[in-house]
């Protein structure tokens, strides 16, 4: 069974890019990790349709918070005026219509960027979310790697 996540990276990514779990690029998660029997091509098509027509999101770094089950993951909230909610809703609906079961989708969507290895978004810092990326959470490279399946530029044609 495949496992994917849909993110809005803060740095340019292209299909085929790979990185380790420890070196995730800064990003805002749009759709939490999910498992599916659907092929990467089908999931890519579904996410691409959901991203189609969405505009670039201009946001700002907000306050610091702690996430995770034990509240031990430092993040910076992202103030985006609700612009991400319609995109998230479209992606969730499209994936759900394709048969993806979201057993763990959080109803209290709070866009944020996880702080890692000294990389972070600071309060008040401008955040421009220009792309949506579909990331394979279990690529052939192994469990400690991630692979970008597809990327879509917001407000434009697919990259």
Backbone as CSV, one residue per row, in Angstrom:
resi,resn,N_x,N_y,N_z,CA_x,CA_y,CA_z,C_x,C_y,C_z
1,UNK,0.851,-1.181,0.000,0.000,0.000,0.000,0.898,1.246,0.000
2,UNK,0.572,2.207,-0.839,1.359,3.437,-0.953,0.950,4.436,0.126
3,UNK,1.895,5.301,0.470,1.638,6.341,1.474,2.143,7.667,0.907
4,UNK,1.260,8.670,0.900,1.560,9.973,0.330,1.236,11.088,1.311
5,UNK,1.751,12.277,1.007,1.384,13.497,1.703,1.355,14.602,0.646
6,UNK,0.490,15.598,0.841,0.408,16.731,-0.075,0.862,17.964,0.695
7,UNK,1.888,18.644,0.153,2.480,19.785,0.851,2.593,20.998,-0.067
8,UNK,2.800,22.154,0.560,3.126,23.391,-0.135,4.535,23.760,0.313
9,UNK,5.539,23.442,-0.519,6.929,23.687,-0.117,7.278,25.176,-0.157
10,UNK,8.189,25.572,0.720,8.661,26.950,0.739,9.873,27.130,-0.168
11,UNK,10.406,26.036,-0.674,11.536,26.067,-1.607,11.109,25.325,-2.872
12,UNK,11.712,25.645,-4.004,11.320,24.954,-5.240,11.612,23.456,-5.164
13,UNK,10.634,22.664,-5.554,10.794,21.222,-5.690,10.352,20.845,-7.089
14,UNK,10.906,19.755,-7.607,10.484,19.231,-8.897,10.234,17.736,-8.764
15,UNK,9.429,17.205,-9.655,9.164,15.768,-9.658,10.489,15.025,-9.763
16,UNK,10.648,14.005,-8.931,11.874,13.217,-8.905,12.843,13.626,-7.813
17,UNK,12.660,14.803,-7.231,13.524,15.201,-6.113,13.375,14.197,-4.978
18,UNK,14.483,13.921,-4.294,14.455,13.047,-3.123,15.183,13.717,-1.978
19,UNK,14.772,13.385,-0.764,15.411,13.900,0.438,15.152,12.920,1.560
20,UNK,15.952,13.030,2.606,15.760,12.140,3.755,14.715,12.731,4.690
21,UNK,14.232,11.914,5.576,13.264,12.369,6.565,13.850,13.531,7.362
22,UNK,15.118,13.437,7.722,15.769,14.482,8.520,15.925,15.792,7.753
23,UNK,15.931,15.718,6.426,16.171,16.908,5.615,14.955,17.379,4.828
24,UNK,13.769,17.114,5.364,12.557,17.618,4.714,12.724,19.110,4.458
25,UNK,12.402,19.584,3.241,12.400,21.037,3.022,11.261,21.671,3.839
26,UNK,11.436,22.934,4.203,10.359,23.619,4.910,9.102,23.596,4.036
27,UNK,7.956,23.354,4.673,6.700,23.235,3.932,5.515,23.417,4.863
28,UNK,4.370,23.655,4.253,3.080,23.624,4.946,2.375,22.370,4.445
29,UNK,1.909,21.528,5.350,1.179,20.328,4.951,-0.240,20.720,4.578
30,UNK,-0.661,20.322,3.373,-2.022,20.600,2.925,-2.936,19.420,3.253
31,UNK,-2.461,18.192,2.979,-3.207,16.973,3.305,-2.253,16.046,4.046
32,UNK,-2.646,15.655,5.245,-1.841,14.799,6.093,-1.507,13.485,5.384
33,UNK,-0.457,12.788,5.833,-0.119,11.506,5.211,-1.317,10.555,5.182
34,UNK,-1.454,9.876,4.031,-2.555,8.934,3.855,-2.062,7.726,3.071
35,UNK,-2.727,6.597,3.300,-2.407,5.359,2.586,-3.478,5.096,1.554
36,UNK,-3.066,4.471,0.459,-4.034,4.142,-0.581,-3.509,3.011,-1.457
37,UNK,-4.420,2.311,-2.063,-4.083,1.286,-3.057,-3.944,1.916,-4.436
38,UNK,-4.328,3.182,-4.579,-4.234,3.864,-5.873,-2.773,4.030,-6.279
39,UNK,-2.528,4.003,-7.568,-1.172,4.175,-8.076,-0.732,5.632,-7.931
40,UNK,0.582,5.871,-7.918,1.059,7.252,-7.877,0.508,8.097,-9.032
41,UNK,0.358,7.492,-10.210,-0.170,8.236,-11.357,-1.609,8.683,-11.118
42,UNK,-2.426,7.815,-10.541,-3.829,8.164,-10.276,-3.904,9.234,-9.184
43,UNK,-3.146,9.059,-8.108,-3.148,10.052,-7.032,-2.667,11.391,-7.571
44,UNK,-1.655,11.367,-8.411,-1.124,12.585,-9.016,-2.193,13.285,-9.859
45,UNK,-2.915,12.528,-10.642,-3.983,13.101,-11.475,-5.054,13.754,-10.599
46,UNK,-5.446,13.091,-9.536,-6.487,13.605,-8.643,-6.016,14.892,-7.956
47,UNK,-4.808,14.888,-7.412,-4.287,16.074,-6.729,-4.097,17.217,-7.724
48,UNK,-3.626,16.890,-8.918,-3.438,17.907,-9.945,-4.730,18.609,-10.308
49,UNK,-5.814,17.850,-10.427,-7.123,18.467,-10.701,-7.542,19.378,-9.561
50,UNK,-7.293,18.944,-8.332,-7.679,19.762,-7.167,-6.876,21.057,-7.112
51,UNK,-5.617,20.998,-7.522,-4.753,22.190,-7.480,-5.012,23.136,-8.646
52,UNK,-5.607,22.615,-9.698,-5.852,23.410,-10.892,-6.704,24.636,-10.572
53,UNK,-6.241,25.771,-11.009,-6.995,27.010,-10.812,-6.756,27.693,-9.482
54,UNK,-6.051,27.037,-8.569,-5.768,27.665,-7.269,-4.708,28.744,-7.452
55,UNK,-4.812,29.777,-6.679,-3.883,30.905,-6.765,-2.744,30.768,-5.750
56,UNK,-1.660,31.471,-6.024,-0.542,31.567,-5.088,-1.072,32.109,-3.767
57,UNK,-0.585,31.563,-2.666,-1.022,32.001,-1.340,0.077,32.871,-0.729
58,UNK,-0.280,34.104,-0.417,0.642,35.012,0.264,0.294,34.972,1.737
59,UNK,1.265,34.619,2.549,1.032,34.418,3.978,2.152,35.089,4.771
60,UNK,2.058,34.944,6.088,3.038,35.512,6.997,3.277,34.535,8.127
61,UNK,4.524,34.456,8.562,4.828,33.648,9.737,4.093,34.218,10.943
62,UNK,3.493,33.351,11.718,2.739,33.769,12.899,3.480,33.405,14.173
63,UNK,2.719,33.049,15.172,3.323,32.758,16.473,3.902,31.350,16.524
64,UNK,4.807,31.149,17.446,5.387,29.830,17.685,4.381,28.973,18.433
65,UNK,4.432,27.669,18.181,3.555,26.720,18.873,4.281,25.384,18.972
66,UNK,3.707,24.483,19.753,4.241,23.128,19.879,3.157,22.158,19.410
67,UNK,3.502,21.297,18.467,2.584,20.314,17.918,3.059,18.920,18.305
68,UNK,2.312,17.928,17.848,2.658,16.539,18.115,1.900,16.002,19.310
69,UNK,1.879,14.689,19.405,1.156,14.031,20.511,1.639,14.499,21.879
70,UNK,2.951,14.724,21.977,3.513,15.128,23.273,3.820,16.633,23.321
71,UNK,3.327,17.337,22.318,3.586,18.789,22.236,5.089,19.074,22.304
72,UNK,5.847,18.289,21.506,7.305,18.434,21.516,7.878,18.774,20.138
73,UNK,7.009,19.163,19.207,7.445,19.524,17.858,7.266,21.032,17.687
74,UNK,8.370,21.778,17.592,8.264,23.232,17.465,7.865,23.642,16.046
75,UNK,6.861,24.505,15.955,6.377,24.982,14.657,6.165,26.488,14.719
76,UNK,6.041,27.070,13.540,5.581,28.445,13.414,4.255,28.382,12.681
77,UNK,3.199,28.931,13.274,1.911,28.976,12.601,2.021,29.903,11.400
78,UNK,1.188,29.664,10.394,1.200,30.478,9.185,-0.134,31.206,9.088
79,UNK,-0.067,32.521,9.043,-1.264,33.347,8.907,-1.512,33.572,7.424
80,UNK,-2.614,32.971,6.924,-2.874,33.022,5.490,-4.302,33.459,5.174
81,UNK,-5.003,33.958,6.156,-6.327,34.518,5.926,-7.363,33.541,5.404
82,UNK,-7.159,32.249,5.596,-8.128,31.255,5.154,-7.997,30.859,3.693
83,UNK,-6.979,31.340,3.011,-6.809,31.033,1.586,-6.520,29.558,1.332
84,UNK,-5.945,28.855,2.299,-5.601,27.448,2.104,-6.790,26.507,2.315
85,UNK,-7.772,26.933,3.076,-8.893,26.041,3.391,-9.631,25.566,2.150
86,UNK,-9.969,26.433,1.186,-10.652,25.918,-0.016,-9.799,24.928,-0.807
87,UNK,-8.497,25.176,-0.898,-7.601,24.254,-1.601,-7.537,22.924,-0.868
88,UNK,-7.419,22.972,0.448,-7.402,21.748,1.248,-8.713,20.976,1.071
89,UNK,-9.829,21.700,1.148,-11.134,21.051,1.004,-11.279,20.382,-0.361
90,UNK,-10.811,21.060,-1.435,-10.879,20.473,-2.777,-10.018,19.213,-2.864
91,UNK,-8.804,19.275,-2.289,-7.909,18.114,-2.334,-8.500,16.940,-1.548
92,UNK,-9.004,17.207,-0.364,-9.604,16.134,0.444,-10.818,15.529,-0.260
93,UNK,-11.669,16.379,-0.827,-12.864,15.888,-1.515,-12.491,15.063,-2.741
94,UNK,-11.541,15.536,-3.530,-11.133,14.815,-4.737,-10.523,13.457,-4.383
95,UNK,-9.653,13.438,-3.390,-9.047,12.179,-2.965,-10.100,11.244,-2.369
96,UNK,-11.002,11.795,-1.570,-12.082,10.989,-1.006,-12.963,10.388,-2.090
97,UNK,-13.299,11.199,-3.115,-14.109,10.696,-4.229,-13.387,9.595,-4.998
98,UNK,-12.050,9.623,-4.986,-11.256,8.596,-5.669,-11.099,7.337,-4.823
99,UNK,-11.611,7.371,-3.596,-11.577,6.185,-2.749,-10.559,6.202,-1.631
100,UNK,-9.869,7.340,-1.426,-8.911,7.423,-0.328,-9.677,7.570,0.985
101,UNK,-9.332,6.745,1.961,-9.954,6.798,3.288,-9.036,7.592,4.213
102,UNK,-9.533,8.713,4.727,-8.750,9.559,5.632,-9.165,9.288,7.066
103,UNK,-8.561,8.314,7.663,-8.887,8.006,9.041,-8.322,9.016,10.025
104,UNK,-7.324,9.828,9.605,-6.634,10.688,10.561,-6.591,12.163,10.152
105,UNK,-7.537,12.627,9.358,-7.547,14.040,8.971,-8.019,14.869,10.150
106,UNK,-7.262,15.891,10.444,-7.605,16.752,11.574,-8.647,17.791,11.165
107,UNK,-9.714,17.904,11.926,-10.742,18.897,11.588,-10.291,20.332,11.896
108,UNK,-9.316,20.492,12.761,-8.847,21.830,13.144,-7.566,22.174,12.387
109,UNK,-7.682,22.374,11.067,-6.548,22.660,10.200,-5.861,23.945,10.653
110,UNK,-4.595,23.812,11.030,-3.788,24.964,11.463,-2.503,24.972,10.653
111,UNK,-2.489,25.724,9.543,-1.283,25.742,8.704,-0.069,26.156,9.527
112,UNK,1.034,25.426,9.314,2.244,25.688,10.091,3.466,25.168,9.345
113,UNK,4.628,25.636,9.761,5.903,25.159,9.245,6.689,24.632,10.439
114,UNK,7.111,23.384,10.366,7.894,22.780,11.439,9.306,23.367,11.423
115,UNK,9.808,23.700,12.613,11.182,24.208,12.743,12.115,23.006,12.882
116,UNK,13.155,22.948,12.009,14.091,21.823,12.028,15.500,22.305,11.740
117,UNK,16.439,21.841,12.536,17.864,22.085,12.288,18.175,23.559,12.051
118,UNK,17.548,24.425,12.820,17.806,25.858,12.697,17.076,26.527,11.545
119,UNK,16.361,25.754,10.742,15.569,26.322,9.648,14.161,26.562,10.165
120,UNK,13.643,27.758,9.888,12.304,28.075,10.366,11.756,29.296,9.647
121,UNK,10.480,29.523,9.838,9.842,30.760,9.426,9.681,31.573,10.695
122,UNK,10.103,32.809,10.654,10.024,33.675,11.833,8.717,34.462,11.829
123,UNK,8.213,34.815,13.009,7.002,35.633,13.068,7.176,36.907,12.234
124,UNK,6.162,37.195,11.425,6.185,38.375,10.574,6.873,38.171,9.232
125,UNK,7.583,37.055,9.065,8.290,36.789,7.808,7.289,36.466,6.696
126,UNK,7.460,37.074,5.521,6.571,36.741,4.399,6.757,35.283,3.974
127,UNK,5.657,34.627,3.645,5.658,33.246,3.181,4.864,33.216,1.879
128,UNK,5.514,32.792,0.804,4.853,32.692,-0.494,4.742,31.213,-0.839
129,UNK,3.513,30.741,-0.961,3.252,29.336,-1.272,2.827,29.269,-2.732
130,UNK,3.777,28.865,-3.590,3.573,28.909,-5.035,3.319,27.557,-5.673
131,UNK,3.600,26.479,-4.940,3.453,25.157,-5.529,2.815,24.173,-4.556
132,UNK,2.188,23.163,-5.150,1.664,22.014,-4.414,2.513,20.832,-4.848
133,UNK,2.945,20.013,-3.895,3.760,18.840,-4.216,3.147,17.588,-3.600
134,UNK,3.112,16.531,-4.384,2.711,15.206,-3.909,3.987,14.449,-3.599
135,UNK,4.115,13.979,-2.350,5.342,13.321,-1.897,5.043,11.877,-1.516
136,UNK,5.855,10.973,-2.050,5.779,9.550,-1.719,6.517,9.348,-0.400
137,UNK,5.821,8.846,0.597,6.405,8.659,1.919,7.172,7.340,2.045
138,UNK,7.023,6.443,1.079,7.729,5.152,1.095,8.287,4.822,-0.282
139,UNK,9.222,5.629,-0.788,9.768,5.348,-2.125,10.711,4.154,-2.103
140,UNK,11.129,3.745,-3.292,12.034,2.603,-3.419,13.360,2.820,-2.696
141,UNK,13.760,4.079,-2.494,15.043,4.375,-1.839,15.071,3.943,-0.380
142,UNK,13.916,3.714,0.228,13.886,3.226,1.601,13.052,4.083,2.522
143,UNK,12.846,3.574,3.730,11.924,4.198,4.675,12.398,5.535,5.223
144,UNK,13.672,5.849,5.098,14.174,7.116,5.610,14.247,8.185,4.523
145,UNK,13.666,7.887,3.372,13.692,8.814,2.251,12.278,9.211,1.852
146,UNK,12.188,10.309,1.140,10.942,10.785,0.566,11.235,11.155,-0.883
147,UNK,10.223,11.023,-1.743,10.407,11.316,-3.159,9.230,12.148,-3.660
148,UNK,9.529,13.195,-4.410,8.491,14.055,-4.964,7.939,13.386,-6.221
149,UNK,6.641,13.099,-6.202,5.979,12.433,-7.317,5.607,13.445,-8.398
150,UNK,5.025,14.574,-7.990,4.573,15.589,-8.945,4.486,16.930,-8.232
151,UNK,4.579,17.989,-9.029,4.504,19.354,-8.501,3.624,20.175,-9.439
152,UNK,2.784,21.020,-8.848,1.937,21.916,-9.626,2.171,23.346,-9.158
153,UNK,2.393,24.234,-10.113,2.562,25.654,-9.795,1.171,26.259,-9.639
154,UNK,0.943,26.923,-8.541,-0.344,27.580,-8.320,-0.448,28.798,-9.225
155,UNK,-1.637,29.027,-9.741,-1.864,30.174,-10.614,-1.289,29.988,-11.995
156,UNK,-0.856,28.763,-12.342,-0.254,28.521,-13.661,-0.448,27.059,-14.053
157,UNK,0.130,26.692,-15.167,0.068,25.303,-15.637,1.005,24.435,-14.809
158,UNK,0.862,23.124,-14.924,1.721,22.184,-14.183,3.180,22.399,-14.516
159,UNK,4.040,22.142,-13.530,5.488,22.250,-13.721,6.016,20.922,-14.199
